[in-house]
Amino acid sequence: MELVHGLKEWQVAVQALEQGETILLLRKGGIREDRGKFSVRHDRVWLYPTFEHQKPELLKPKYACKVQPVESGWHPTEVRIGSWADITEVFQVRDETTVMQLLPFHVWNQAFVRERLQWKPSQPIYVLLLRVYRLHQPCAIAYSSTYGGCTSWIDLETAIATEASAPVLEEAEYHEQVAAMRSILCEK
């Protein structure tokens, strides 16, 4: 199978997904989302790492130290694509208490959660659970200006085959983590 759709996310979060340290992303979308709101456009995507807006002060210490700040507008000439994901679950959450209960399951800290909840407060935070597959051999694609900007979704200029990949987590471990998060997200 070949994929062309990409979900842009902080490089440090993509790395954590690829290492099996998390299966969860918190999203509210970029400034240039369709109709100004985040939505899940695709359920199978490449994980496209971004560097520009990573903020160490919004990450847990373990992840904050991995961020190398870059100037506004900076991007690599080649982008490493090392994984793709099935987005298996999507939840919309408005309650700060619920989002805070998810802190053990992702890379961000309490300040990030509060900032996200306060930005566009009428819109929910989307909690995405991802079954991640790591390529046996990452590929490098040339950066294109169409990949830039504050938007969550991009289409790669050339499709990439997914066959040479393997799940980061065994199925049982993935479903165990999903169940733990569902117990928080579905308790209300």
C-alpha positions as CSV (number, residue, x, y, z in Angstrom):
1,M,0.0,0.0,0.0
2,E,1.2,3.5,-0.7
3,L,0.3,6.6,1.3
4,V,0.4,10.3,0.4
5,H,-1.4,11.9,3.4
6,G,0.7,13.3,6.2
7,L,-0.1,14.5,9.7
8,K,2.3,17.3,10.9
9,E,3.5,17.0,14.5
10,W,6.4,18.2,16.6
11,Q,9.5,16.2,15.8
12,V,9.9,15.3,19.5
13,A,6.4,13.8,19.6
14,V,6.9,11.9,16.3
15,Q,10.1,10.4,17.8
16,A,8.2,9.4,21.0
17,L,5.5,7.7,18.8
18,E,8.2,5.9,16.8
19,Q,9.9,4.6,20.0
20,G,6.6,3.3,21.5
21,E,6.7,5.9,24.4
22,T,3.3,7.1,23.5
23,I,0.3,6.4,21.3
24,L,-1.5,9.7,22.0
25,L,-1.5,13.1,20.3
26,L,-3.4,16.1,21.6
27,R,-4.5,18.4,18.7
28,K,-6.4,21.6,18.3
29,G,-5.1,22.4,14.9
30,G,-3.1,25.1,13.2
31,I,-4.0,28.6,12.4
32,R,-4.7,27.7,8.8
33,E,-7.1,24.7,9.3
34,D,-10.1,24.3,7.1
35,R,-12.9,26.6,8.4
36,G,-10.5,27.5,11.3
37,K,-11.2,24.2,13.1
38,F,-9.3,20.9,13.5
39,S,-10.8,17.8,12.0
40,V,-9.5,14.3,11.3
41,R,-9.3,14.2,7.6
42,H,-7.6,10.8,7.2
43,D,-7.3,7.7,9.4
44,R,-4.1,6.4,7.9
45,V,-1.2,8.9,7.7
46,W,2.5,9.5,7.5
47,L,3.9,11.1,10.6
48,Y,5.5,14.3,9.3
49,P,8.0,15.8,11.8
50,T,8.0,19.6,12.3
51,F,10.6,21.7,14.1
52,E,9.6,25.3,14.0
53,H,7.0,25.6,16.8
54,Q,8.4,23.1,19.3
55,K,8.6,24.7,22.7
56,P,10.7,23.0,25.4
57,E,8.7,24.7,28.1
58,L,5.6,22.9,27.1
59,L,7.1,19.5,27.2
60,K,8.0,17.1,30.1
61,P,11.7,17.4,31.0
62,K,12.5,14.0,29.3
63,Y,11.4,15.5,26.0
64,A,12.2,19.2,26.5
65,C,15.9,18.4,26.4
66,K,15.6,16.8,23.0
67,V,14.3,20.0,21.3
68,Q,16.8,22.0,19.3
69,P,15.1,25.5,18.9
70,V,15.1,26.8,15.3
71,E,14.3,30.2,13.9
72,S,10.8,31.1,12.7
73,G,10.4,29.8,9.1
74,W,13.2,27.3,9.3
75,H,12.8,23.9,7.8
76,P,15.2,21.1,6.8
77,T,16.0,20.7,3.1
78,E,15.1,17.0,3.5
79,V,12.5,15.6,5.9
80,R,13.0,12.2,7.5
81,I,9.9,10.1,7.2
82,G,10.2,7.1,9.5
83,S,6.7,6.0,10.4
84,W,3.0,6.0,9.5
85,A,0.0,5.4,11.7
86,D,-3.6,4.2,11.8
87,I,-5.6,6.7,13.8
88,T,-7.7,4.2,15.7
89,E,-9.6,6.4,18.1
90,V,-10.6,10.0,18.2
91,F,-12.1,11.8,21.2
92,Q,-13.1,15.4,21.6
93,V,-12.5,16.7,25.1
94,R,-13.3,20.1,26.7
95,D,-12.9,19.3,30.3
96,E,-9.5,20.2,31.8
97,T,-9.7,17.5,34.5
98,T,-10.1,14.8,31.9
99,V,-7.2,16.1,29.7
100,M,-5.0,16.4,32.9
101,Q,-5.7,12.7,33.7
102,L,-4.0,11.8,30.4
103,L,-0.7,13.4,31.4
104,P,1.0,10.1,32.0
105,F,0.3,9.0,28.4
106,H,1.9,11.8,26.3
107,V,5.0,14.0,26.0
108,W,3.5,17.4,26.9
109,N,3.2,19.0,30.4
110,Q,0.4,20.8,32.3
111,A,1.3,24.2,30.8
112,F,0.7,22.8,27.3
113,V,-2.7,21.4,28.3
114,R,-3.8,24.7,29.8
115,E,-2.5,26.7,26.8
116,R,-4.3,24.4,24.3
117,L,-7.6,24.6,26.3
118,Q,-7.3,28.4,26.5
119,W,-6.6,28.8,22.7
120,K,-9.9,28.8,20.8
121,P,-11.7,27.9,24.1
122,S,-15.0,27.1,22.3
123,Q,-13.3,24.3,20.4
124,P,-12.4,20.9,22.0
125,I,-9.0,19.3,22.2
126,Y,-8.8,16.2,20.0
127,V,-7.3,13.2,21.5
128,L,-5.9,10.9,18.8
129,L,-4.8,7.3,19.5
130,L,-2.4,6.0,16.9
131,R,-1.2,2.5,16.1
132,V,2.2,3.4,14.7
133,Y,4.3,1.5,12.2
134,R,8.0,2.2,11.8
135,L,9.6,1.8,8.4
136,H,12.5,-0.7,8.4
137,Q,14.5,2.0,6.5
138,P,13.4,5.6,7.0
139,C,13.2,7.7,3.8
140,A,14.2,11.3,3.2
141,I,11.9,13.4,1.1
142,A,12.8,16.9,-0.3
143,Y,11.1,19.7,1.6
144,S,8.4,21.4,-0.4
145,S,6.8,24.8,0.4
146,T,3.4,23.0,0.2
147,Y,4.4,21.3,3.4
148,G,4.8,24.6,5.3
149,G,2.4,26.7,7.3
150,C,0.3,26.2,10.4
151,T,-1.9,23.4,9.2
152,S,-2.2,19.8,10.5
153,W,-2.6,17.9,7.2
154,I,-0.4,17.8,4.1
155,D,-0.2,15.6,1.0
156,L,3.2,14.4,0.1
157,E,4.2,15.1,-3.5
158,T,5.1,11.4,-4.0
159,A,3.4,8.5,-2.3
160,I,5.5,6.2,-0.2
161,A,5.0,2.5,0.2
162,T,4.2,1.1,3.7
163,E,5.0,-2.5,3.1
164,A,8.5,-2.4,4.6
165,S,7.3,-1.5,8.1
166,A,6.4,-3.2,11.4
167,P,4.2,-2.1,14.3
168,V,6.0,-0.3,17.1
169,L,3.9,-2.1,19.7
170,E,2.6,-5.6,19.7
171,E,-1.2,-5.7,19.3
172,A,-1.9,-6.7,22.9
173,E,0.2,-3.9,24.3
174,Y,-1.4,-1.4,22.1
175,H,-4.9,-2.4,23.1
176,E,-3.9,-2.4,26.7
177,Q,-2.8,1.2,26.4
178,V,-6.0,2.1,24.5
179,A,-8.1,0.5,27.2
180,A,-6.3,2.5,29.9
181,M,-7.0,5.8,28.1
182,R,-10.6,4.9,27.2
183,S,-11.2,4.3,30.9
184,I,-10.4,8.0,31.4
185,L,-12.0,9.4,28.2
186,C,-15.3,7.4,28.4
187,E,-16.0,7.5,32.1
188,K,-18.3,10.4,31.8
